[in-house]
Amino acid sequence: MIKECLQFLIEPAKNLKIRLKESRRRVKIERREPLTENQLFIMELARELTWICQRSDILAHIWTGEDIWPPGLCKEFIMQTASILEMKEKAVRPSLCSDVYMERRDWREKLLCVLEGEEDDLSDLKRTIMDWTHSQRNTHPNGIWPGEAVLLILDDMELQWKKGRLRHLQSAVELLIWVAMGEHLDKELVPRLWLVQKQKSQNIEATRYIPHAVWNWICHAAVDVTFDVNTAHPTLLVSDDGKRMRCSPEPQDVSWRRQHFDGWLCALGTEGFSCGRRYWEVEVGDRDWRVGVAKESALRRGYGFLNTQSGYYTLRLERGTELKALTVPVTPLTQATVPRRVGVYLDYEEGQLSFYDIQRRSHIYTFCERFTETLFPVFGTAEMVRDMVIRPAGLRLPCPCNGPCLFS
């Protein structure tokens, strides 16, 4: 009896909540400023992709007006997409792995010119994109099957967009364009290739949240890494198991060490990598740390700059707030919050070294380089209270799935 009474109260409350939400959405739409031509074009493109790729219902949020992209984002997306499609047309053997963003056309520079002009300047680029969508519809009258891996990622993206972790569904549109372009590829590979290219182009917004399926693929490359006490600076204390390191008040006697750092407070990992994919996670400090890799030939003596020019590919936190990638010149990184657990992913053959905020499962930065020699993990800390800790390879954050994991 009590349960029935409570149900009598709960159901009207649910209906009222739904009606209020719908009313707020209608008011928001009614008060919205008129859409620009580029915004309307993105909506039309989303409708076309919904027809081309089967079960891509996520794009309905775009062409029904729920997800309206800012004008600047629309212009950048049109420039980027048209450049990719033009490269695909010119290539003798189209490859989604190639750096189509930068090799033959610097679309970013042209974008700056377009942003200063009128929207009509994009008319040719829009025509390129729509001609491609029409050719896809003619080539695939029954649509394209995206594959289960892509559908899982699209579901994940939609959920994160509704939670507010993704500002816009740009990633979903890009992924489906890759599906249509990569018809000759195994659909299970498309999400991985898409992520690699997005990270190489430093498209942080597109990879702000890494989908479950792709994240699991990255974590499957996990290896056990330990601090090499023989390379550690004299003031660094390394635990017996090689998993913890901190700074001590007094330097130790290291006369027996041959390869130690004597300037910066750093240490290398015991094992170097010259091929394959590797992934490891580090619990860093609050004030000052560095994480990354170093070439085998990189110098360890003195206080020379530990940057890409000297053979180091690292992230550095200074004074607890200044996060930067040590490129030449330095690349400041604007993070909403400074990461406390950093994931490092090395794909040697792909020439990619990426860093992630593990707790938020988001991309921080990617170094792109043609590696030719053995790379060693490198670590640095100036903290005396809190240890820098290398997490075990098998230790993972709990899966969000209820029951059997959908993303393994």
Buried (B, 14 or more C-beta within 10 A) or exposed (E): EEEEEEEEEEEEEEEEEEEEEEEEEEEEEEEEEEBBBBBEBBBBBBBBBBBBBBEBEBBBBBBEBBBBBEBEBBBBBBBBBBBBBBBBEEEEEBBBEBBBBBEEBEBBEBBEEBEEEEBEBBEEBBEBBBEBBEEBEEEBEEBBBBBEBBBBBBBBBBBBBEEEBBEBBBBBBBBBBBBBBBEEBEBEBBBBBBBBBBBBBBBBBBBBBBBBBBBBBBBEBBBBBBBBBBBBBBBBBBBEEBBBBBBEEEEBEBEEBEEBBEEBBBBBBBBBBEEEBBBBBBBBBEBBBBBBBBBEEBBBEEEBEBBBEBBBBBBBBEEEEEBBBBBEEEBEBEBEEBBEBBBBBBBBEBBBBBBBBBEBBBBBBBBBEEBEEBBBBBBBBBBEEBBBBBBEBEEBEEBEEEEEEBBE
